[in-house]
Amino acid sequence: MHRHTQAFRDKHWQLCYDLASEAIRLNPSKVAYLGNRAASALKLGQKRHLRQAAEDSVTAYELDPDHFKSWHRAAQAHLALNERATVKLSLKEYERALELQPDNKKLKEEYKDAALTWEADFE
């Protein structure tokens, strides 16, 4: 098992983030490594981490357009950044994620919340 996978299981988010960063440095186009860093960045949750999560997730879905988790994490990060442009982008990413997993209840709820955020704060 990779060290960053173990770190993630143990909820050591900063360690996971750092190990994934090193893995990405060595292999920048591996979707799994981008996903690991994005997932730990979402858990860390500060603005700079959210930006990194969004960036990694977009890179990942550009590399693999059918990778559900990349679209989902990008949408979560963009929504959490809570800026006009990022919330708008999150809606598109949620829609793409829903195309990939149309029966995902959690995803439908998150999409509804994103749409409400857009309407309430930015429309």
LINSUL-V447845 format. One record per run of one state. SS is the DSSP state (@ for helix, = for strand, . for the rest). FROM is the first residue (numbers start at 1). LEN is the number of residues. Records with the same first field share a line. If there is no record, write none. Layout:
SS=FROM-LEN + FROM-LEN
//
This chain:
.=1-2 + 10-3 + 27-4 + 45-2 + 64-4 + 82-2 + 101-4 + 123-1
@=3-7 + 13-14 + 31-14 + 47-17 + 68-14 + 84-17 + 105-18
//
